[in-house]
Amino acid sequence: MQTIKYTPKGVCSRGMEIDVEDGVIQGVRVSGGCSGNLQGICALLKGMTVDEAVARMEGIRCGMKPTSCPDQLAQALKAVH
């Protein structure tokens, strides 16, 4: 299993860890950010393929920011995929 550690940029969350095995997300942990929303996102990502997760989350914006926590998760996955 591979654990991706990523420091997001331009969002409230401070750190992300994503466990991936054979192209499937096994777990996601995010520190900081909107706790309830990120807990939901992390639960939904478990069991999803990396490609599907990137396709669904990349480009999502948070208000007027050019990025969001979901977009940053996508960037973390793309960096190693």
Phi and psi in radians as a Rosetta constraint file:
Dihedral C 1 N 2 CA 2 C 2 CIRCULARHARMONIC -1.892 0.35
Dihedral N 2 CA 2 C 2 N 3 CIRCULARHARMONIC 2.344 0.35
Dihedral C 2 N 3 CA 3 C 3 CIRCULARHARMONIC -1.918 0.35
Dihedral N 3 CA 3 C 3 N 4 CIRCULARHARMONIC 2.088 0.35
Dihedral C 3 N 4 CA 4 C 4 CIRCULARHARMONIC -1.605 0.35
Dihedral N 4 CA 4 C 4 N 5 CIRCULARHARMONIC 2.176 0.35
Dihedral C 4 N 5 CA 5 C 5 CIRCULARHARMONIC -1.920 0.35
Dihedral N 5 CA 5 C 5 N 6 CIRCULARHARMONIC 2.234 0.35
Dihedral C 5 N 6 CA 6 C 6 CIRCULARHARMONIC -2.441 0.35
Dihedral N 6 CA 6 C 6 N 7 CIRCULARHARMONIC 2.399 0.35
Dihedral C 6 N 7 CA 7 C 7 CIRCULARHARMONIC -1.786 0.35
Dihedral N 7 CA 7 C 7 N 8 CIRCULARHARMONIC 1.911 0.35
Dihedral C 7 N 8 CA 8 C 8 CIRCULARHARMONIC -1.195 0.35
Dihedral N 8 CA 8 C 8 N 9 CIRCULARHARMONIC 2.716 0.35
Dihedral C 8 N 9 CA 9 C 9 CIRCULARHARMONIC -2.152 0.35
Dihedral N 9 CA 9 C 9 N 10 CIRCULARHARMONIC 2.347 0.35
Dihedral C 9 N 10 CA 10 C 10 CIRCULARHARMONIC 1.392 0.35
Dihedral N 10 CA 10 C 10 N 11 CIRCULARHARMONIC 0.245 0.35
Dihedral C 10 N 11 CA 11 C 11 CIRCULARHARMONIC -2.325 0.35
Dihedral N 11 CA 11 C 11 N 12 CIRCULARHARMONIC 3.027 0.35
Dihedral C 11 N 12 CA 12 C 12 CIRCULARHARMONIC -1.315 0.35
Dihedral N 12 CA 12 C 12 N 13 CIRCULARHARMONIC -0.536 0.35
Dihedral C 12 N 13 CA 13 C 13 CIRCULARHARMONIC -1.186 0.35
Dihedral N 13 CA 13 C 13 N 14 CIRCULARHARMONIC 2.639 0.35
Dihedral C 13 N 14 CA 14 C 14 CIRCULARHARMONIC -1.876 0.35
Dihedral N 14 CA 14 C 14 N 15 CIRCULARHARMONIC -0.386 0.35
Dihedral C 14 N 15 CA 15 C 15 CIRCULARHARMONIC -2.792 0.35
Dihedral N 15 CA 15 C 15 N 16 CIRCULARHARMONIC 2.611 0.35
Dihedral C 15 N 16 CA 16 C 16 CIRCULARHARMONIC -2.388 0.35
Dihedral N 16 CA 16 C 16 N 17 CIRCULARHARMONIC 2.408 0.35
Dihedral C 16 N 17 CA 17 C 17 CIRCULARHARMONIC -2.270 0.35
Dihedral N 17 CA 17 C 17 N 18 CIRCULARHARMONIC 2.244 0.35
Dihedral C 17 N 18 CA 18 C 18 CIRCULARHARMONIC -2.230 0.35
Dihedral N 18 CA 18 C 18 N 19 CIRCULARHARMONIC 2.166 0.35
Dihedral C 18 N 19 CA 19 C 19 CIRCULARHARMONIC -1.642 0.35
Dihedral N 19 CA 19 C 19 N 20 CIRCULARHARMONIC 2.175 0.35
Dihedral C 19 N 20 CA 20 C 20 CIRCULARHARMONIC -2.235 0.35
Dihedral N 20 CA 20 C 20 N 21 CIRCULARHARMONIC 2.345 0.35
Dihedral C 20 N 21 CA 21 C 21 CIRCULARHARMONIC -2.369 0.35
Dihedral N 21 CA 21 C 21 N 22 CIRCULARHARMONIC 2.157 0.35
Dihedral C 21 N 22 CA 22 C 22 CIRCULARHARMONIC 0.923 0.35
Dihedral N 22 CA 22 C 22 N 23 CIRCULARHARMONIC 0.702 0.35
Dihedral C 22 N 23 CA 23 C 23 CIRCULARHARMONIC 1.371 0.35
Dihedral N 23 CA 23 C 23 N 24 CIRCULARHARMONIC 0.137 0.35
Dihedral C 23 N 24 CA 24 C 24 CIRCULARHARMONIC -2.069 0.35
Dihedral N 24 CA 24 C 24 N 25 CIRCULARHARMONIC 2.343 0.35
Dihedral C 24 N 25 CA 25 C 25 CIRCULARHARMONIC -1.289 0.35
Dihedral N 25 CA 25 C 25 N 26 CIRCULARHARMONIC 2.172 0.35
Dihedral C 25 N 26 CA 26 C 26 CIRCULARHARMONIC -1.740 0.35
Dihedral N 26 CA 26 C 26 N 27 CIRCULARHARMONIC -0.407 0.35
Dihedral C 26 N 27 CA 27 C 27 CIRCULARHARMONIC -3.051 0.35
Dihedral N 27 CA 27 C 27 N 28 CIRCULARHARMONIC 2.655 0.35
Dihedral C 27 N 28 CA 28 C 28 CIRCULARHARMONIC -2.420 0.35
Dihedral N 28 CA 28 C 28 N 29 CIRCULARHARMONIC 2.359 0.35
Dihedral C 28 N 29 CA 29 C 29 CIRCULARHARMONIC -2.266 0.35
Dihedral N 29 CA 29 C 29 N 30 CIRCULARHARMONIC 2.318 0.35
Dihedral C 29 N 30 CA 30 C 30 CIRCULARHARMONIC -2.246 0.35
Dihedral N 30 CA 30 C 30 N 31 CIRCULARHARMONIC 2.301 0.35
Dihedral C 30 N 31 CA 31 C 31 CIRCULARHARMONIC -1.805 0.35
Dihedral N 31 CA 31 C 31 N 32 CIRCULARHARMONIC 2.410 0.35
Dihedral C 31 N 32 CA 32 C 32 CIRCULARHARMONIC 1.384 0.35
Dihedral N 32 CA 32 C 32 N 33 CIRCULARHARMONIC -3.067 0.35
Dihedral C 32 N 33 CA 33 C 33 CIRCULARHARMONIC 1.429 0.35
Dihedral N 33 CA 33 C 33 N 34 CIRCULARHARMONIC -2.933 0.35
Dihedral C 33 N 34 CA 34 C 34 CIRCULARHARMONIC -1.442 0.35
Dihedral N 34 CA 34 C 34 N 35 CIRCULARHARMONIC 1.754 0.35
Dihedral C 34 N 35 CA 35 C 35 CIRCULARHARMONIC -0.917 0.35
Dihedral N 35 CA 35 C 35 N 36 CIRCULARHARMONIC -0.928 0.35
Dihedral C 35 N 36 CA 36 C 36 CIRCULARHARMONIC -1.090 0.35
Dihedral N 36 CA 36 C 36 N 37 CIRCULARHARMONIC -0.808 0.35
Dihedral C 36 N 37 CA 37 C 37 CIRCULARHARMONIC -1.085 0.35
Dihedral N 37 CA 37 C 37 N 38 CIRCULARHARMONIC -0.759 0.35
Dihedral C 37 N 38 CA 38 C 38 CIRCULARHARMONIC -1.244 0.35
Dihedral N 38 CA 38 C 38 N 39 CIRCULARHARMONIC -0.571 0.35
Dihedral C 38 N 39 CA 39 C 39 CIRCULARHARMONIC -1.096 0.35
Dihedral N 39 CA 39 C 39 N 40 CIRCULARHARMONIC -0.712 0.35
Dihedral C 39 N 40 CA 40 C 40 CIRCULARHARMONIC -1.129 0.35
Dihedral N 40 CA 40 C 40 N 41 CIRCULARHARMONIC -0.792 0.35
Dihedral C 40 N 41 CA 41 C 41 CIRCULARHARMONIC -1.066 0.35
Dihedral N 41 CA 41 C 41 N 42 CIRCULARHARMONIC -0.778 0.35
Dihedral C 41 N 42 CA 42 C 42 CIRCULARHARMONIC -1.082 0.35
Dihedral N 42 CA 42 C 42 N 43 CIRCULARHARMONIC -0.714 0.35
Dihedral C 42 N 43 CA 43 C 43 CIRCULARHARMONIC -1.144 0.35
Dihedral N 43 CA 43 C 43 N 44 CIRCULARHARMONIC -0.706 0.35
Dihedral C 43 N 44 CA 44 C 44 CIRCULARHARMONIC -1.197 0.35
Dihedral N 44 CA 44 C 44 N 45 CIRCULARHARMONIC -0.556 0.35
Dihedral C 44 N 45 CA 45 C 45 CIRCULARHARMONIC -1.288 0.35
Dihedral N 45 CA 45 C 45 N 46 CIRCULARHARMONIC -0.434 0.35
Dihedral C 45 N 46 CA 46 C 46 CIRCULARHARMONIC -1.068 0.35
Dihedral N 46 CA 46 C 46 N 47 CIRCULARHARMONIC 2.175 0.35
Dihedral C 46 N 47 CA 47 C 47 CIRCULARHARMONIC 1.593 0.35
Dihedral N 47 CA 47 C 47 N 48 CIRCULARHARMONIC -0.120 0.35
Dihedral C 47 N 48 CA 48 C 48 CIRCULARHARMONIC -1.511 0.35
Dihedral N 48 CA 48 C 48 N 49 CIRCULARHARMONIC 2.562 0.35
Dihedral C 48 N 49 CA 49 C 49 CIRCULARHARMONIC -1.249 0.35
Dihedral N 49 CA 49 C 49 N 50 CIRCULARHARMONIC 2.712 0.35
Dihedral C 49 N 50 CA 50 C 50 CIRCULARHARMONIC -1.033 0.35
Dihedral N 50 CA 50 C 50 N 51 CIRCULARHARMONIC -0.792 0.35
Dihedral C 50 N 51 CA 51 C 51 CIRCULARHARMONIC -1.053 0.35
Dihedral N 51 CA 51 C 51 N 52 CIRCULARHARMONIC -0.752 0.35
Dihedral C 51 N 52 CA 52 C 52 CIRCULARHARMONIC -1.137 0.35
Dihedral N 52 CA 52 C 52 N 53 CIRCULARHARMONIC -0.741 0.35
Dihedral C 52 N 53 CA 53 C 53 CIRCULARHARMONIC -1.084 0.35
Dihedral N 53 CA 53 C 53 N 54 CIRCULARHARMONIC -0.786 0.35
Dihedral C 53 N 54 CA 54 C 54 CIRCULARHARMONIC -1.088 0.35
Dihedral N 54 CA 54 C 54 N 55 CIRCULARHARMONIC -0.797 0.35
Dihedral C 54 N 55 CA 55 C 55 CIRCULARHARMONIC -1.062 0.35
Dihedral N 55 CA 55 C 55 N 56 CIRCULARHARMONIC -0.623 0.35
Dihedral C 55 N 56 CA 56 C 56 CIRCULARHARMONIC -1.411 0.35
Dihedral N 56 CA 56 C 56 N 57 CIRCULARHARMONIC -0.556 0.35
Dihedral C 56 N 57 CA 57 C 57 CIRCULARHARMONIC -1.793 0.35
Dihedral N 57 CA 57 C 57 N 58 CIRCULARHARMONIC -0.473 0.35
Dihedral C 57 N 58 CA 58 C 58 CIRCULARHARMONIC -1.069 0.35
Dihedral N 58 CA 58 C 58 N 59 CIRCULARHARMONIC 2.314 0.35
Dihedral C 58 N 59 CA 59 C 59 CIRCULARHARMONIC 1.612 0.35
Dihedral N 59 CA 59 C 59 N 60 CIRCULARHARMONIC -0.097 0.35
Dihedral C 59 N 60 CA 60 C 60 CIRCULARHARMONIC -1.201 0.35
Dihedral N 60 CA 60 C 60 N 61 CIRCULARHARMONIC 2.376 0.35
Dihedral C 60 N 61 CA 61 C 61 CIRCULARHARMONIC -1.928 0.35
Dihedral N 61 CA 61 C 61 N 62 CIRCULARHARMONIC 2.724 0.35
Dihedral C 61 N 62 CA 62 C 62 CIRCULARHARMONIC -1.972 0.35
Dihedral N 62 CA 62 C 62 N 63 CIRCULARHARMONIC 1.799 0.35
Dihedral C 62 N 63 CA 63 C 63 CIRCULARHARMONIC 1.026 0.35
Dihedral N 63 CA 63 C 63 N 64 CIRCULARHARMONIC -2.231 0.35
Dihedral C 63 N 64 CA 64 C 64 CIRCULARHARMONIC -1.551 0.35
Dihedral N 64 CA 64 C 64 N 65 CIRCULARHARMONIC -0.057 0.35
Dihedral C 64 N 65 CA 65 C 65 CIRCULARHARMONIC -1.221 0.35
Dihedral N 65 CA 65 C 65 N 66 CIRCULARHARMONIC 2.586 0.35
Dihedral C 65 N 66 CA 66 C 66 CIRCULARHARMONIC -1.348 0.35
Dihedral N 66 CA 66 C 66 N 67 CIRCULARHARMONIC -0.024 0.35
Dihedral C 66 N 67 CA 67 C 67 CIRCULARHARMONIC -2.514 0.35
Dihedral N 67 CA 67 C 67 N 68 CIRCULARHARMONIC -3.084 0.35
Dihedral C 67 N 68 CA 68 C 68 CIRCULARHARMONIC -2.749 0.35
Dihedral N 68 CA 68 C 68 N 69 CIRCULARHARMONIC 3.020 0.35
Dihedral C 68 N 69 CA 69 C 69 CIRCULARHARMONIC -1.085 0.35
Dihedral N 69 CA 69 C 69 N 70 CIRCULARHARMONIC -0.762 0.35
Dihedral C 69 N 70 CA 70 C 70 CIRCULARHARMONIC -1.051 0.35
Dihedral N 70 CA 70 C 70 N 71 CIRCULARHARMONIC -0.727 0.35
Dihedral C 70 N 71 CA 71 C 71 CIRCULARHARMONIC -1.096 0.35
Dihedral N 71 CA 71 C 71 N 72 CIRCULARHARMONIC -0.687 0.35
Dihedral C 71 N 72 CA 72 C 72 CIRCULARHARMONIC -1.179 0.35
Dihedral N 72 CA 72 C 72 N 73 CIRCULARHARMONIC -0.612 0.35
Dihedral C 72 N 73 CA 73 C 73 CIRCULARHARMONIC -1.080 0.35
Dihedral N 73 CA 73 C 73 N 74 CIRCULARHARMONIC -0.727 0.35
Dihedral C 73 N 74 CA 74 C 74 CIRCULARHARMONIC -1.075 0.35
Dihedral N 74 CA 74 C 74 N 75 CIRCULARHARMONIC -0.725 0.35
Dihedral C 74 N 75 CA 75 C 75 CIRCULARHARMONIC -1.137 0.35
Dihedral N 75 CA 75 C 75 N 76 CIRCULARHARMONIC -0.680 0.35
Dihedral C 75 N 76 CA 76 C 76 CIRCULARHARMONIC -1.089 0.35
Dihedral N 76 CA 76 C 76 N 77 CIRCULARHARMONIC -0.759 0.35
Dihedral C 76 N 77 CA 77 C 77 CIRCULARHARMONIC -1.164 0.35
Dihedral N 77 CA 77 C 77 N 78 CIRCULARHARMONIC -0.690 0.35
Dihedral C 77 N 78 CA 78 C 78 CIRCULARHARMONIC -1.163 0.35
Dihedral N 78 CA 78 C 78 N 79 CIRCULARHARMONIC -0.552 0.35
Dihedral C 78 N 79 CA 79 C 79 CIRCULARHARMONIC -1.104 0.35
Dihedral N 79 CA 79 C 79 N 80 CIRCULARHARMONIC -0.455 0.35
Dihedral C 79 N 80 CA 80 C 80 CIRCULARHARMONIC -2.037 0.35
Dihedral N 80 CA 80 C 80 N 81 CIRCULARHARMONIC -0.054 0.35
